[in-house]
Amino acid sequence: MNEPKPRAMRDALLERIWQGMADDERLFFVAADFGAPTLDRIRGDFPRRFINVGIAEQNLINVSAGLALEGFTVFAYAIAPFITMRCYEQCRTNLALLSTVRPMNVTLVGVGAGYSYVVSGPTHQCYEDITLMRALPGFQVLSPADHVTAGRLFDRCAGRPGLKYLRFDAQNLPVLHGEAGPDLDKGFALLRDGADACVVATGYMVHTALKVAERLARDGINLAVVDLFDLSGFDADALAGLMAARPRVISMEEGFSGRGGVDSLLRDLLSRQGLERPTLGLGVEPAYRFELGDRATLHEQVGIGPAVAEASVRTFLNRP
């Protein structure tokens, strides 16, 4: 069977939403004036359940919360930094707080994680969302690394009540999981085995982790690489078991390092499991930068590109 060709994550999900809206009249789509070809089909086929609130993310959350309180299943769609930071108070008050007393099913779809919108600069890039959305009780934070996983998340989001934040890359990324996709209930997938260290990455950085592992394997350094796509509901015991079987743990994320992201998540897990392991957190240096360049160039500058990451891992493993 041929492997699926790379697609945009948003296209894979939007296609599933369009299919779902034909079957479920309680499914609503709300957008903040952010387009995509499949949205034209959704708007054309289901005009009474498609709302464009304009460039007004705070109102996007307000409308979504109101619909959810009336029993609708809502997908809200905008650029990642704006659907998280521009309307953070509304996410906290109208979703996280209110959902503790009234059942709600709202999925926030943020497109443009990390450096996805590379030419737009730091206003449109998104390094803080993992930390911020994980801080809100009740939110599930989902960060897929390919469109196959992104598309399969529709059933999880539509079929289970609660609040979700989908952190999507804006670029077409290589397929990692094949047509069947990973085990969503497990929350992570072991993509490559290795005994020298366990690398846990999310989103775009899973691809970088695999590149680094391939380079180091030429020198006999073998890394296990884990795609952690569920940052809130993963199987903690199973992931701890993977880390316990290796002497060192490395995290990789396209977000600020040392600011409550994946590095903090793993260190907290190790502590709660009573595991003592040396850890290395590879993330974006905590500073805003205005340099222009392609994604690969900017990644090397901020400490997460394949070359600089490989050097950091070699130093961490004492294997120059």
C-alpha positions as CSV (number, residue, x, y, z in Angstrom):
1,M,0.0,0.0,0.0
2,N,1.3,3.4,-0.9
3,E,2.1,5.8,1.9
4,P,-0.1,9.0,1.8
5,K,1.4,12.1,0.3
6,P,2.1,15.0,2.6
7,R,-0.8,17.5,3.0
8,A,-1.5,20.5,5.1
9,M,-2.7,19.5,8.6
10,R,-5.6,22.0,8.4
11,D,-6.8,20.5,5.1
12,A,-6.9,17.0,6.5
13,L,-8.9,18.1,9.5
14,L,-11.2,20.5,7.5
15,E,-12.1,17.7,5.1
16,R,-13.1,15.5,8.1
17,I,-15.1,18.4,9.6
18,W,-16.9,18.9,6.3
19,Q,-17.8,15.2,6.2
20,G,-18.9,15.3,9.8
21,M,-21.1,18.3,9.3
22,A,-23.1,16.3,6.7
23,D,-23.8,13.6,9.3
24,D,-24.2,15.7,12.5
25,E,-26.5,18.8,12.5
26,R,-25.1,19.8,15.9
27,L,-21.6,20.5,14.4
28,F,-20.7,24.2,14.0
29,F,-17.7,25.9,12.5
30,V,-16.6,29.4,13.6
31,A,-13.7,31.2,11.9
32,A,-11.8,34.5,12.5
33,D,-11.5,35.6,8.9
34,F,-8.9,33.0,8.2
35,G,-9.4,31.1,4.9
36,A,-8.6,27.7,3.3
37,P,-10.0,26.1,0.1
38,T,-12.0,23.5,2.1
39,L,-13.7,26.3,4.0
40,D,-15.4,27.5,0.8
41,R,-17.0,24.0,0.6
42,I,-18.1,24.1,4.3
43,R,-19.5,27.6,3.9
44,G,-21.3,26.7,0.7
45,D,-22.8,23.4,1.9
46,F,-23.6,24.4,5.5
47,P,-24.1,28.2,5.6
48,R,-26.3,28.1,8.7
49,R,-23.6,26.4,10.7
50,F,-20.6,28.4,9.4
51,I,-19.9,31.7,11.1
52,N,-17.1,34.1,10.2
53,V,-16.7,36.6,13.1
54,G,-14.0,38.6,11.3
55,I,-10.6,39.5,12.7
56,A,-12.0,39.3,16.3
57,E,-10.6,36.3,18.1
58,Q,-12.1,37.4,21.5
59,N,-15.5,37.3,19.9
60,L,-14.6,34.0,18.2
61,I,-14.3,32.5,21.7
62,N,-17.4,34.2,23.0
63,V,-19.5,32.9,20.1
64,S,-18.1,29.4,20.4
65,A,-18.8,29.3,24.1
66,G,-22.4,30.4,23.5
67,L,-23.0,27.7,20.9
68,A,-21.4,25.1,23.1
69,L,-23.7,26.0,26.0
70,E,-26.6,25.4,23.6
71,G,-25.4,21.9,23.0
72,F,-23.5,22.3,19.8
73,T,-20.1,20.8,19.0
74,V,-17.9,23.7,17.9
75,F,-14.7,24.0,15.9
76,A,-13.1,27.4,16.2
77,Y,-10.4,28.3,13.6
78,A,-7.7,31.0,13.5
79,I,-3.9,31.6,13.4
80,A,-2.2,29.9,16.3
81,P,-0.8,33.0,18.2
82,F,-4.1,34.8,17.9
83,I,-6.5,32.0,18.9
84,T,-4.4,31.5,22.1
85,M,-2.8,34.8,23.1
86,R,-5.1,37.5,21.7
87,C,-8.1,35.9,23.4
88,Y,-6.5,34.2,26.4
89,E,-8.8,35.8,29.0
90,Q,-11.9,34.6,27.0
91,C,-10.3,31.1,26.8
92,R,-9.8,31.1,30.5
93,T,-13.2,32.6,31.6
94,N,-15.7,31.5,29.0
95,L,-14.2,28.1,28.3
96,A,-11.9,26.7,31.0
97,L,-13.9,28.2,33.9
98,L,-17.4,27.9,32.5
99,S,-16.8,24.3,31.4
100,T,-16.4,23.2,35.1
101,V,-20.1,23.9,35.7
102,R,-21.6,23.4,32.2
103,P,-20.7,20.6,29.7
104,M,-19.0,22.0,26.6
105,N,-17.4,20.6,23.5
106,V,-15.1,23.2,21.8
107,T,-12.0,22.6,19.8
108,L,-9.7,25.5,19.0
109,V,-7.7,24.9,15.8
110,G,-4.6,27.1,15.7
111,V,-2.6,27.0,12.5
112,G,0.9,28.3,12.4
113,A,2.7,26.7,15.4
114,G,6.3,27.7,16.0
115,Y,8.0,29.2,12.9
116,S,5.4,28.0,10.5
117,Y,4.8,31.6,9.2
118,V,8.4,32.2,8.9
119,V,8.3,35.4,6.8
120,S,5.8,37.1,9.0
121,G,8.1,37.6,12.0
122,P,7.5,37.1,15.7
123,T,4.0,38.6,15.7
124,H,2.7,35.7,13.6
125,Q,5.1,33.0,14.9
126,C,4.0,31.1,18.0
127,Y,6.5,29.9,20.7
128,E,4.4,30.3,23.8
129,D,1.2,28.4,23.1
130,I,2.2,25.0,24.6
131,T,2.9,26.7,28.0
132,L,-0.2,28.9,28.0
133,M,-2.8,26.3,26.9
134,R,-1.4,23.6,29.2
135,A,-1.8,26.1,32.1
136,L,-5.6,26.1,31.6
137,P,-7.3,23.3,33.5
138,G,-9.6,21.2,31.4
139,F,-7.9,21.9,28.0
140,Q,-6.4,19.0,26.0
141,V,-3.4,20.2,24.0
142,L,-2.8,18.2,20.9
143,S,0.3,18.8,18.7
144,P,0.5,16.4,15.7
145,A,3.6,16.0,13.5
146,D,1.8,15.0,10.3
147,H,-1.5,15.4,8.5
148,V,-2.5,11.8,9.1
149,T,-2.6,12.4,12.9
150,A,-4.2,15.8,12.4
151,G,-7.1,14.3,10.4
152,R,-7.7,11.5,12.8
153,L,-8.1,13.9,15.6
154,F,-11.5,14.9,14.3
155,D,-13.2,11.8,15.8
156,R,-11.5,12.4,19.1
157,C,-12.5,16.1,19.2
158,A,-16.0,15.7,17.9
159,G,-16.9,12.6,19.8
160,R,-15.6,13.4,23.3
161,P,-16.9,16.4,25.3
162,G,-14.5,18.9,26.6
163,L,-12.0,21.6,25.5
164,K,-9.2,20.9,23.0
165,Y,-6.5,23.0,21.5
166,L,-5.0,21.7,18.2
167,R,-1.6,23.1,17.5
168,F,-1.1,22.7,13.7
169,D,1.9,23.4,11.5
170,A,1.2,25.6,8.5
171,Q,3.5,23.7,6.2
172,N,3.1,20.3,4.5
173,L,5.3,17.9,6.6
174,P,6.5,14.4,5.7
175,V,4.1,11.6,6.7
176,L,5.3,9.7,9.8
177,H,2.5,7.3,10.7
178,G,1.0,5.8,7.5
179,E,-2.6,5.8,6.6
180,A,-3.8,4.1,9.9
181,G,-2.2,6.8,12.0
182,P,-0.9,6.4,15.6
183,D,-2.7,5.1,18.7
184,L,-4.5,8.3,19.8
185,D,-5.4,6.9,23.2
186,K,-1.8,6.3,24.0
187,G,-0.9,9.9,23.1
188,F,2.6,9.2,21.7
189,A,4.3,6.8,19.3
190,L,7.8,5.4,19.3
191,L,9.1,6.1,15.8
192,R,12.7,4.9,16.2
193,D,14.3,2.7,18.8
194,G,17.7,3.3,20.4
195,A,19.4,2.6,23.7
196,D,21.6,5.7,24.3
197,A,18.9,8.2,25.0
198,C,15.2,8.8,24.7
199,V,14.2,11.9,22.6
200,V,10.7,13.1,23.1
201,A,9.6,15.7,20.5
202,T,6.4,17.3,19.4
203,G,5.1,18.8,16.2
204,Y,7.6,19.9,13.6
205,M,10.5,19.0,15.9
206,V,9.7,15.3,15.6
207,H,11.1,15.6,12.1
208,T,14.2,17.3,13.3
209,A,14.7,14.6,16.0
210,L,14.6,11.9,13.4
211,K,17.2,13.8,11.3
212,V,19.5,14.1,14.3
213,A,19.0,10.4,15.2
214,E,19.9,9.4,11.6
215,R,23.1,11.5,11.7
216,L,24.2,10.2,15.1
217,A,23.5,6.6,14.1
218,R,26.4,6.8,11.6
219,D,28.7,7.1,14.6
220,G,27.1,4.4,16.6
221,I,25.0,6.7,18.7
222,N,21.5,5.3,18.9
223,L,18.5,7.4,19.9
224,A,15.0,6.4,20.6
225,V,12.6,9.0,19.0
226,V,9.1,9.5,20.4
227,D,6.4,11.6,18.8
228,L,4.4,13.1,21.7
229,F,1.3,14.4,20.0
230,D,-1.0,14.5,23.1
231,L,0.6,16.9,25.6
232,S,-2.1,16.5,28.3
233,G,-3.7,13.0,28.0
234,F,-0.8,10.7,27.1
235,D,-0.2,7.3,28.8
236,A,2.2,8.6,31.6
237,D,3.2,5.1,32.7
238,A,4.0,3.9,29.2
239,L,6.1,7.0,28.4
240,A,7.9,6.8,31.7
241,G,8.7,3.3,30.9
242,L,10.4,4.3,27.7
243,M,12.4,6.9,29.5
244,A,13.3,4.6,32.3
245,A,14.8,2.1,29.8
246,R,17.3,4.7,28.6
247,P,20.0,6.5,30.6
248,R,19.2,10.0,29.4
249,V,16.2,12.0,28.3
250,I,16.1,14.8,25.6
251,S,13.1,17.0,24.8
252,M,12.7,18.9,21.5
253,E,10.1,21.5,20.9
254,E,9.5,24.5,18.6
255,G,8.7,26.7,21.6
256,F,10.6,28.6,24.2
257,S,12.9,26.4,26.3
258,G,12.7,26.6,30.1
259,R,9.3,28.2,30.0
260,G,6.9,25.5,31.0
261,G,6.8,23.5,27.7
262,V,7.7,20.0,26.8
263,D,10.9,20.1,28.8
264,S,9.0,21.0,32.0
265,L,6.4,18.4,31.2
266,L,9.0,15.6,31.0
267,R,10.9,16.7,34.1
268,D,7.7,16.8,36.0
269,L,6.8,13.3,34.8
270,L,10.2,11.9,35.7
271,S,9.9,13.4,39.2
272,R,6.4,12.1,39.8
273,Q,7.5,8.6,38.6
274,G,10.6,8.7,40.9
275,L,13.0,8.5,38.0
276,E,16.3,10.2,38.1
277,R,17.6,10.8,34.6
278,P,19.9,13.6,33.2
279,T,17.8,15.7,30.9
280,L,18.5,18.1,28.0
281,G,15.7,20.5,26.9
282,L,16.2,21.7,23.3
283,G,13.9,24.6,22.5
284,V,13.9,28.1,21.1
285,E,16.2,30.5,23.0
286,P,13.8,32.7,25.1
287,A,14.0,35.9,23.1
288,Y,12.1,37.5,20.2
289,R,14.0,37.8,17.0
290,F,13.3,39.8,13.9
291,E,15.8,38.3,11.5
292,L,14.5,37.1,8.2
293,G,15.3,33.7,6.6
294,D,14.0,30.3,5.9
295,R,12.8,28.0,8.7
296,A,16.0,26.0,8.6
297,T,18.2,29.0,8.9
298,L,16.2,30.5,11.8
299,H,16.1,27.2,13.6
300,E,19.9,27.0,13.6
301,Q,20.1,30.5,14.9
302,V,17.8,29.9,17.9
303,G,19.3,26.5,18.9
304,I,16.9,23.9,17.4
305,G,18.1,23.2,13.9
306,P,19.5,19.8,13.0
307,A,23.2,20.9,13.1
308,V,23.1,22.8,16.4
309,A,20.8,20.2,17.9
310,E,23.2,17.4,16.9
311,A,26.1,19.2,18.5
312,S,24.1,19.8,21.7
313,V,23.1,16.1,21.9
314,R,26.7,15.0,21.3
315,T,27.9,17.2,24.2
316,F,25.1,16.0,26.4
317,L,26.0,12.3,25.7
318,N,29.8,13.0,26.0
319,R,30.1,11.7,22.5
320,P,31.9,14.4,20.4
